[in-house]
Each structure stands twice: as structure tokens, then as C-alpha cells.
Amino acid sequence: MRKEPRILHISTASRWGGGENHILNLCKEMDSVNHLVLCCRGSELLKRLKRESIEVCPAPLSTKVDLRFVWKIILLCKKHKIDLIHIHDTTALTLSIMATYLSASLPPYILSKKTSFPIKDRKRTLYKYNHAQIKKILCVSDITRQITSEKVTNQEKLVTVYHGTSVTKENKSEILLRPKYDIPQNAILVGTIANHIRAKNLETWVNTIDHIVNKMGHTNYHFLVIGSKTDRTANYLKRIKEKGLEKYCQFSGFIPDASVLIPQFDISLMTSQSEGIPQFIYESFYYKVPVVATEVGGIPEIITNGENGFLSRPHDGVSLANKLVLLSQDRSLQQKFTKISYQRLLENYTTERMAANTLAQYKEVLYGKNGTGS
């Protein structure tokens, strides 16, 4: 009788985001696998996995090529007899490839490609993504797979595995956003869950608010971003002040389990300039909150403009503003969008389906296409 495969997940992220939520969901949904997660000491992922009683091992990571982390990969594989390594970010990929120089007995690798960023045309980068140790690259969307295929020689390694959200989770929170952040009860609350990083393009978020308030003259909206602040935050706040928008928007900072706050939003807004597919959109589908977003990455694969949400070009704050106002004023359109989105979620984008598709790729790497190992 075949033993349950032992999977080592590797993440180097310090903040919590969609990629870290993906790891958590895999570990919770895939109960036919023994999971061990290697992550950074002090990371949000480490804290969350401990709370969920998922087996996790921390390691120091002071630079992107920290040999202590590399040795930890090798030692864990030997100690726990790891069958397969699942790599979850680009720094984890670098460290895992480094490990192949120090050990000849590492198990096969699977890499998750969670963004639509092109692979850079650099010798070392191309070497990493085309390394023989990598048996599969799981792309978060079809567009991610297409972009990745431009730099990966063996196309058979590439497969699309959509992420998703749990359809059994609770939607209760002790945090009430309106009283906590002094948001008027009659204001239309437009929410965003995004860390303050370049890909999320919060410059366009500010421009969208500026157009709604200062150009269109609508003052009955309030915009809230939930997510970790960064060195970009000060510049966003400066622009908000210069445009006189302090009354209409704010940043909450990081809030654990922020997705349970989505039901308090009237509309979900994403202004990203680059994405795989944001977890925030899947969760907005689940909580039946209508979405206005940019047509980047895999977002158009799950939202059809005008059918189950509104899409605009990246950096186009005017278009986002116009569509957001239109949607907020049409209750029947909101209901149409959320009904279709929720059904699409149930049929295609649940964590149960994601875990089953991922497990199928694990088994193909470990045992062959017919799952027998023959």
C-alpha cells in the first residue's frame, strides 16, 4: 500500500498575501498528503500556520541567498524523507536551486507561478526556471502560463491550476469597519484588500478617488484599503493630502483574516497593474460583493466585462471611476454581477477544486501519468 506523499512547501514571504493564503488552503484541503512548510522566521505565514496546527519549520533569511535557509531545505528533506518540494515564490526558487549544488539526493520540484510577470531574459534566471529538478510549473492563470511559456523550453511542464476560496468558511468578524474608521453609515463603502506594493498600483486608486470626488462631485463614497504598509505608503498619503481627499479614503494597515470583512463592502475595487489572479476577487465572489477591477493578468479569465463585473485598462482612473459610480447606482446590475460570479466560483474556483488539481500534478510527478508509478 502506497504511503501518503510527504510534501515540503517553501515560502520566503514575510508579509501575508494571496500566495501565503494559497499555501494555507492547500494544507487544509489536501488531507491525503503530509505537509511540512518551510518559511521565514517571524513571518506572518509562520504565525498563521502555527495557529492552524499545521506542521511548519522557520529558518532565518537575512539575504536572498542566505545559506542557512539552503541548508535547512537539505536537512528537512533528509530528516523527514520528503518526496516532493513545492516552491511558492521566486526567492524560494533561487534557494532551492542553490540546494541542488550542495546535495545530489533532493526530491523533485514543483514550482507555483503566481504572477503574470514575464521571466527576465537573463542567463541565471532562465537557468533557474528551466532547471531539470523542476518537473512541473503550476501557473495561476492561462495568461500566466502563456507568458511563462515564452521562456520555458519544456512546454509539457506548464499547467494552469486556478486558485480559489473556501466555500465553507464563516463570514463573521468582531471588527465593524464603519464605527472603527469613522465611516458614515450612508456612505458607499468601496473596499480593497492589497499590500502597498508596486503591482497593486495604488497611485491609480488615488486617481480614481480624485476623479469621483473632485471631478464628478460625488462625496457619498468612502474608500478603504486593508493591507500591509510599505515604503510607498508615505507617497500615497502625500498625494491624498494634496488632492484634499483625507475625508474620503484611508489605509487600515494589515488586518489578520481580512477577507471576513468583505461583506461590509458595498463594492470591491482592484486597481492593479499586474496580477496573477488576486485572492481578493475570489473572496468577493464568495461574499457576493460586486467587483470593479483592471483587466490585467488572469482577471479577465474570471470576470467578463459587463457580465459579472466591470473591467478597465490599467492606470485608467477615469474609467474605473465612471464604472464604479455606474455600478453603485444600479442595484439590479449589482445583483446580476454577484449571482453570476458566485456560480462561477462554485463551479470553477473553490479551494477543494484547486487542491484536487494540485494533487493530480503531485501524483503525476511522483507516480507517472497513470498514477501507478509504472
N, C-alpha and C positions, 0 to 999 in steps of 0.2 A: 504494500500500500504506500503510495507516494506521500511523503511528508509535506506539510504546509511550507511553501517557499518563504524564505527569510529575506526581507527587503530592507535595504538601508537607504533612507531618504537623506539627501544632503541639501541643506539650505544655508546661505550665508547672510540672509537679510536681517537687519537689526530692527526695522520697523515692521508693523503689521500691515499687510495689504492683501490683494486678491490672491497672489501667489502663495502666501502663507495659509490663507483660508483653504486653498486647494489641497495643501498637504494634510491639514486637519480633516477635511472631508474624506480624503482617500483613506486615512487611517480609521475613521469612524465607520465608513460604509463597507470597506473591504475586509470582512471578518474571516475570510478564508486564507488570509495571509498574516504572517508575523511581521509586524512593522517595528523598525527602530529608526529614530530620527536623529541625525547629527546636525546641530545648529550652533549658532554663536552664543557664547557666554553672555548673559544679560539681555538677550533678545526677547522681543515680545512673543515670538513663536515658542521659545523655551517656557516662558511663564504660562502660556495658554495650554500647551501640551501637558504640562505638569498638572494643571487644574483638571484636565480631562483624563488623567491617569494613563496617558499614552507613553510608551517607553521612549525616553529621549536622553541624549548624551550631549552635554555642552563642550565646546572647545574654544580656546582663545583665538582671536583673529585680529591682529593689530595691523596687518597689511594684506593686500590681495594675494600675496604669495607666501603667507605665513606657514613655515614648515611644520609647526606644531599641529596645525589643522590637518596637513597632509598625512603626518604620522598617525593621527587619530583615525583617519579613514582606513589605513592599513591595519592598525591594531584591532579596530572593531570588526573588520572583515574576518580576521583570523580568530578572534575570541568568540564571535557569535556565529561563525560559519555562514556568512552572508552568501546568498545565492545570486542576488542581483542588486545593483546600485541604481537608484533613481535620482538623477541630478535635476535640481529645480531652478538654477539661475546661472548666469554667466561666470561669476566668480567661483561658484561651486564646480563649474566645468573646468576652469583653469586648475584648480586644486586637485581635482580628480585625475586630470591628465598628468599632472606632476607626479601623482602617486604611482602611475604606471612605470615611471623611471626608477622607482625605489622598490617595487615589488613586481614579481612576474606571476603572481598567483591570485590576482584580483578577479572578481566575478565580472560578468558582462555589464555594460552600462546601458541605461535608457535615459534620454535627455528630454525634458519638457521645454519646449519653446513657447513662452507665454506672451511674447510681444510681437509686434509686426515690424520691429526694427530690422533693416537688412543686415546680413552678416557682412562685416567690413572686409574689403578686399586686401587683407594683409596676410602675409605668409603664415605667421603664428596663429592668427585667428582661423584661417582656412584649415590649418593642420588640426586644430582642436575639434572643429565641427566634423571633420572627415576622418577622425581617428578610428582605427579598426576596433577599439574597445566599445565604441558606441554602436549598438545593434539596432536601435530604433530612436527616432526623434518624434515625439508626440507634439503636434502643432495644435495650438488652441483654436485655430480657425482655418478655413480654406485659404484665405489670403495670406496668413502666416506660412502655411505650407508652400504656397506658390512662391513667396518671396524667399523662403529658405531654400527652395529647390534650385535657385539661381547659383548657389554657392556650395551645395552638397552634391558630390559626384554620384553616390549611390542613391538613386531616387526611391528605391524599394524600402529604404529606411524610414521614409517620411509617411506619416499617417495623421489625419485630423482626428483629434479627440476633444470634443467640446467640453468645457467645464459646465457648471450648473450650480443650483442651490438646493438645499434640502426642502422637501415639501411636508415635512413632519415637525418642523421647529415651531416653538412658541413665538408669539408676536407681542409679548408683554414687556414693558420696561418701567422701571421706577422713575426714570427721567421724563419729565414733561417739558418739552422744548420751549413752549411759549412763555410760561412763567419763569423758567430758568434763565432765558436770554431776553426777557422783557419784549417779547414779540406780541404786537396787538392781536387780539382774538379775531378781528375781522380782516387781518392781512392775509394775502395769499402766500403761503409758505413754500418757497422753492428751495429744495434741498439738494445738496451734493455731498457724496462721500468720496474724498480724494485727498491723498497726501499732497503736500505743496511741492511737487516735483515738476520738472520741465514738461514731461509728457502730458500732464493734466491741463497745461495751458490756462492757468487761472488769470492770465492777462486778458484773455478773451472773456472770461467770466466777469471781470470788472467792466469791460467794454459793453457787454450785454446789459448789465445793470444800468450803466450810464445811459444807454440808449432808451431803455424803458422809462427811467426816472426823468432824466434831463431833456431828452429829445421828444419822447412820446407823452410826457407829463403824467405818467401813472405813478402814484405814490402809495398805492394799496398793496404793494408787494414787499416781501422780506426774504432775503437770500441768506442761506446758512451753509457753510462748508464745514463738514466734520472730517478731520484727518490731521496727521502729524504735521506740525510746522517745521520749516526748514530755513536755510539762509535766504530763500526767496521771499519769505513772508513779509519782511520789512518793506520791500519794494511794493508789494501788493497793497499794504496798509497805507503807504505814502500816496499811491495813485488814488485809492479810495478817498483819502482826505482831500486831495487836490480837486477831485470831482464833486466833493460835497455829498458823499454817499454814506456817511457813517451811520445815519439813521436807518438805512435800508439793507445793510448787509453786515455780516460778521463771521469770524472764524472761531469755532469752538475748541480747536485743538483735537488731539486724539481722544476718542471715547471707546472703551472696550465694548465689543458686541454692538457696534453702531448700527448694524443692519436692522435691529429690532426697533429702531427709531423711525424707519422709513414710513410706516403707516401714518405718522404725524405730518408727513409732507403732503402738500396738495399736488405738486409736480416735482419730478426728478429731472435735474439738469446736468448734462455732461458736456464740457467744452474742450475735451482733449484734442491734441494734435497728433497723438499716436496712441494706439491701443492694440491689445490682442482682442479680448472682449472683456470689458470690466464686470467684475462680480456685482457691482452696484446695480447694473441694469438687470441681471438675472433676478436679483432680490427685489427690485422694483416691480418686475413682472409678478413675482410671488405675492407681494403685498398689494397688488392691484393699484399701483400709483403710476399715472401716465408719464411717459418719458419724452424729453426733447434732448437731442444729442447731436454730435458731429458725426459725419459719415466717414470715420477713419477705422483702419484695421478691420476687424471682423464684425463691427457693429451693424453694417448693412446686411450681414448674413442672418441676423436675428430680428432686425427692425426693417420693415418695408415702409418707406416714407409715405405718410398719409393713410396707411392701413392699420398699423399698430403702434405708431409713434411718429414723431417729426424728426427729420434729419436735415442738417445744414452743412455747408462746407466748413472745414476747419478755419479758424481765425475770423469767421464772419459773424461778429456780434450783432449786427443789424438783423440778419436773417434769423438768428437764434431768438432775438428779442421779439421780432414780429410773430414768429411761430408760437413762442411761449405765451404771448398775450392772447393770440387767437385761441389756443387750446384752453387757457384759463377761463375764457368767456363762453365755452361751448361744452356744457355738461354731457350732452349726448355723445359728442366726439370723444370725450374722456372715457366714457363707459365702453364705447366701441374699442378704443385702443387697449384698455386694460383687459377686456374679455378675450380678445384675440391673443394678446401677449401671454395671458395666464394659460390658455390652452396650448400654445406653442411650448411654453415651459414644461408643462406636464408631459407632453409628447416627446420632447427632444432634449431638454436641458436640466434634468434633475441630477443630483449627486449620485443617486443609485445607478442611473444610466452611465454616467461618467466613470464610476468605479468598475462597472461591468466591462466597459470598453477598454479601460486601462488594464484590468486583469487579463483580458484576452491577449493584449500585447505582451504582458509578462509571460504568459504561458507559451506564446509563440516563440519568444526568445529562449525560454528555458527548455521547452519540450518539442519544439517544431510546430509547424502549421496545423498538424492534426492533433496536437496536444498529447502525443504518446511518447515523444522523445525518440521515435524511430526514424 
